Structure formats: structure tokens, C-alpha cells
Amino acid sequence: MSRKDTLIKLLTDADFRWVYLGRKGLFNYMSDEEYLRKKYNHQIHKELDLNNPKTFNEKMQWLKLHNRNPEYPQMVDKATVKDYIAERIGSDYIIPTLGIYDRYEDIDFDKLPDQFVIKCTHDSASTFVCSDKKTFDFKKAKKKIKRSLKTNYAMLGREWPYYSVKPRIIIEKFMVDESGTELKDYKFFCFNGNVKCFSVDFNRFTNHRANYYTPDFELMTLGKKLCPPDPNQKIEKPQHLDEMIRIAEQLSANIPFLRVDLYNINGHIYFGELTLFPASGFSPFVTDEWDRTMGDWLELPSKS
């Protein structure tokens, strides 16, 4: 049996682990479409319909293949996106950058403040929050970040904008909201410049949950299995919600789908990041109905 035939056999194996093998690059020989079909079937447990996609997760895969806006690489780069945002809504919304580095060894931690946030510019799982350098696990952060710098993030979900993003390290100012312990993440789901809903992430580094709300701040039953909602969690309506919605809609105008992440610190709004493909379109919803409903909200453009 050839190497390729062996790998195809593995694709149907119940014990197959996409992330592990994806990081090893064993499926780089596959075309984007073939890879997405295989991974979608493994993660969502359904066949991917690219000819007539209906669900949100299906349409995420279609957009990866057929929506090639040349601005997307700048938008997903955690360093260059700050210039993109400053040009559109102003620099007052930008969290201060303490440094950008090509290598972990280039960082002089002695010159950094006692509190900071460190992460890679090209992925979504390498963020470390240092609230006290005396207790911060530098060894763990170094191991994770150095590994992330070597990861071809674009290949894991075939998110083409990341092919153009140079893996680097960015360090930002440490910030907390009114809780004094964390920074709640407000994620606005925008469809052609219209906010249909938003999520509030909380307990991000302990028991990560996310509740979803309408633009009028009515709690929804919407949620993802990976980060399930908690209807018993009492969350106050954020200050200046209307302004956050206005910002999200301004940034997402004329884009089929864009998730705009914002922070609200004592009424001051800060930009977090822009996400084109949440969970790369491979995260099941709490119910299939929500996958279809959000799919109905997403109007696909012509192929580009």
C-alpha cells in the first residue's frame, strides 16, 4: 500500500486526530478542496456540500476557496491589522504594542513591565497573559510560542490569508475590565456589514464559556459545543453597546462575513481582532438549527 493510500485509510479511522497530523504536514499533498471535504466530514460528521452550501460551517469552507479579498492577509495579522484599524476608526481604539519580534530569543523581558500579554501574530492559540513576572511560567510560554512560530497555520484549516502572514511575536499592554481579573471579549458576528448577534466570552483562561445576544442584548439559545453558553451567568449590558455595534458594522461593510472582536474597559472601547473563519468552520453548534440559521444570514458573493 502506498503512503497516500495509507493516509486515506487513516482518514476514516475513528481514532484519527486531525490537529496532530495536520501539524506534521502529512496532508500537504491534498488540494484545499479535498482536504476541507475530509476534515469537514471528520469534524462535523456530515458530507460537505460546496455546490449548494446551506449551513454557516459549510459556507465558511466555500468562502475559503472562492472569496479572495486582497485585504484579508493584513486583517488577520495581529500586528499589521492595527494599522488597518487605525486608518478606519482611529488609533484611540488600539491596545498599545510593547514590542514585535521575529524570535523568542530577541525579547528582553527585563525591559518589559511586570504585566503584559504575549502571543503570535499568525495563529489563535498562543496567547499568554502575564499578570506578574514573578509567577509567570516563562518556560511554558517559550515552548508553546516557539512551536507556534514553526506551525504553518494556513495548512491546518486551509485559511488562505495566513499564507501571507509572517509568523512573529507581539507583546501588548496588559489590560483588565471592571472585574479586575479578566478582559471580557465581545465578538460581533457581522454579515455584509450588519450585526446579527454577538457573544460575550468569559472565564477565558479557566472554564471558557460564551453567551450569545441579539443586538438589543436579549439572551439567545445560540452557542457552540466547544465553548458552550451558560444561561445562569449574569452579564450586565456593556456600556456603549450601540457604539460597539457601529464600529463592528463599519469595519465589516461589504464583507460577506466578519467577526469583529472588541473589549470594553470602563466604557472605553478597544479593538481585539478580526476573524474571517471562526473555528475555521469546523466547530459544531449546540443545535444544527443554529448552523442553518446563521447560514441563512450569510449571503455568498460571486466567486473571486
N, C-alpha and C positions, 0 to 999 in steps of 0.2 A: 504494500500500500504506500502510495506517495505521501510526502509531507502534507501537501494540500488536502488529499483525501482524508488523512488522519485528522486534520484540523476541522474539516467539515463534519466529520463524525462527532468531534467534541462539541460542536455547536448544538447538537441535540441531546447532549448528556445533561441529566438533571443536576449534576454536581459542578457544571461548568461555571466559572467565575470570570465574568467579562472584565471587571476592573483590573484584576491581576494580570490576565493575559493581554489585555489592551495596553497596559503599561510596558509590557515586554515587547510590544510591537509585532506580535505573531500574526496579526491580521492586516498588516500594512499592504499586503498584495491585493486585498479586496478593493473594488471600486467603492466610492462613497455610498452609492445606492444599495449595492449588495450588502455592505456592512450594516447600514441602517436597517434594512429589512431583517437581517439576522438578529441584531441587537434588540430591535423593537419586539420581535416575537419572543425573545427570551425575557425581556423586562416587563412587557405589558401582557404577554401571553395571548396575543392576537396577531393576525396577519396584517401587515402594513399596506394600506390602500393608497398608493400615490397617484392613481388616476382620478380618483374621486374622494379625496380625504374629507372626513366629516368632523372628527374629533379634534380637540386642541392639540393633543400629543401627535396625532397624525400630521396636522398642518405644520407643526414645528419641524418635522422631518422634511416636508415639502419645501419650506422656506430655506432650510439649509442648502438644498440642492438648486433652487431656482431663483432666490432673491439675493442678488449680489450688489448691494449698495456699497460704493467705494468708501463711504464714510464709516462703515461698520468697524473696521480694524481699529481706528482711533477711538471709537466709542467704547470698545470693550477692554482697551488697555488702561489699567488703573492709574497709570501715570499720565499718558497723553490725553485721556478723557478730561482732565482738569482744565486744559486749555480750551477744549471743545465746549465745556460747560461755561467757563468764564466768558467766552465770546457770545454766548446766547442768553445767559441770565445774569451774568456779573460775578466777579470774584468774591463777593461777600458770602457766597454760599459754599465756598471751597474750604475743606478742612486743611489746615496748614501742613505742608510737607516738610519733614525734618531731614530727609535725605533720600537719594535714589542711587542704587549700587548694582554693579554687574555681578559682583561676587560677595558672598557672605564674609569672606576674609577682609574685605575692604572697609567693613563697618568698624568704627571706633566707638564702642559702647560707652567708654568713659566720658565722651563728649556729649552723649545723649542725656536728656533729662531722666529723672527717676521713673517716669511713666511715659509709655509710648505704645504705638501699635505697629507691628511689623508684618508684612505679607508680600507675596509675589504679585507681579503685575499682570500675569497671564493665566491665572487659574482661579479656582473658587474655594480651595480647601486648605490654604496655607497661612491663615491669619492667626497671629498670636498677640494677645493683649498683655502688656507688661504694666501692672499696677504698682509694682515695687521691685526694683532691680535686685534687692536683697533676697527675694524669694522666687524670682523668675527662673524657670527651668531653661537656661540657655542651651544646654546640651540637647534637649528635646527639640527646641526651635531650630537649632542649627541642622540637626539631622533631617527634619521634615522639609525645611526650606531648601537645603542643598539637593535633596531628592526631587523636589518640585521643579527646581531650575533645570533639571535634566529631562523632565517629562514633556513630551510633545502633546500638549493639552488638546490641540486641534484634532488629533487622531482618536482620542477617547470617545468623542461624540460626533466626529466629523463636522465640527463647527468651523467652517472655513475662515471666518475673520481672524481666528487665532493663529493661522499660518503666518500672518504678517506681524504678529506681536512678539517683540524681543523679550525673552524671559529676563526679568530684573527683580530687584527687591526695592520696595518702597516703605519708608518709615514715616508715620504720621503722628500728629499730636494726639495724645490720649484725651478722650472726652467721655463724660457720662451725663445722663439726663437727670431729671428731678429725683429719680430713685437713689442716686448717689452710688449705685453699684453696677449699673449696666447702661447700654445705649439701645433703646428700643428701635427696631428697624421698621419703617413704614414703606411698604412695597406697593406701588401703584401699577395696576395692570391696565395698560393703555392700548386701545385698538383704533388705529388711524386717528390718533390724537384725542381720543375720548376715554376717560377713566370709567371703567365699568365696575371696578371693585378695587379694594386694597387690603393688604394683610398687615397685621401688626405682629412682628416676631418678638418673642420674649423668652427669657431664660436660655439665651443662645448658647451659653457655654456650660449649662448644667442639664436641664431637661427641655431641650428646644421644642417649642410649640409655636403655632401661628393661628390666630383667629382672623377671619375674613369679614369685611364690612362693605356695605354699599357706600356710595359717595355721601349719603346722608347719615352715615355712621349707624346703620342698622345691622345687627349681627346676622351673618349668613351661615348656612349649613355647609358651605363650600369648605374644602380642605384637601390636603394631600396626605396620603398614608405615611409618607416618610417623615413628615412633620405635622402631626395631627392637631386639629383645633382642640381647645379646652373651653367649652361654653361657660364653665364655672369661674373662669378667670375674669375678674372685674378690671376692665380697662377704661380709663377716662377718655373722653373725646379729646383728641390732641388740639392744642392751641393752633389757631390759624390754619385749620384744615382746608378751608377754601383756597388759601394761598398755595398750599402744597399741591392741591389738585390743579390749580392754574399752572404751576411750574411743570408738573408732570405732563400736562396736555401740551404745553408749549414745546417741551423737549421731544415729544413723541409725534408731533404733527407730520403727516404724510408718511408715516412708517406703519406697515401692516400690524405689527405687534412690537411693543417695547415695554419692559418693566423698568420703572424708574424708582430707585430706592433713595429715600430721604430720611434724615434724622431731624428731630425737633428737640432742641435743648433750651428749656425755659422760654419758649416762644421764638427762638432763633432757628431758622431752617438751614440745614446743611445737606449738601449733596453726598450720596453714598456711592452708587454705581449704576450703570445701565446694563440691563440683561436682555439679550435677544432671544435666548432659548432657555427658559427656566428648567433646571434639572435636565437640560439637553433634550427635553421632551420625552423622557423615559421614566417619569415618576407617576404612578397611578394615583388617581383621585380617590377620595373616600367613597364616592359612588361614581359609576360610569355615566350617570346622568349629567354630572357636572363637567365631565370631559367633553360631552356632546354640546352642552350649553355654551361653554366657553369656545368651543369650535364654531358654533353658530355666530358668535360675536366677531370671529376673525375672518375678514374678507380677504381672500388671497389676491395678490396683484397678478399681472401678466408675468410670464417668465422673463428673467433677465440674465 
